[in-house]
């Protein structure tokens, strides 16, 4: 269900896969259509990920950053 990834720094692939799987399970349980996740280590962003679609009819992916 991962639709768009903005930035990954030196974060290992295995933890990213685990985060993806956990978010996917959470979205299924809660029937969420989109989610964003940000992970920081010592104040440095190491992962910013969007999941699902903001507009599922138009297939607009969820971006990993908030837009205001």
Secondary structure, 3 states (H helix, E strand, C coil): CEEEEEEECCCCHHHHHHHHHHHHHHHHHHCCCEEEEEEEECCEEEEEEEEEEEECCCCEECCCCCCC
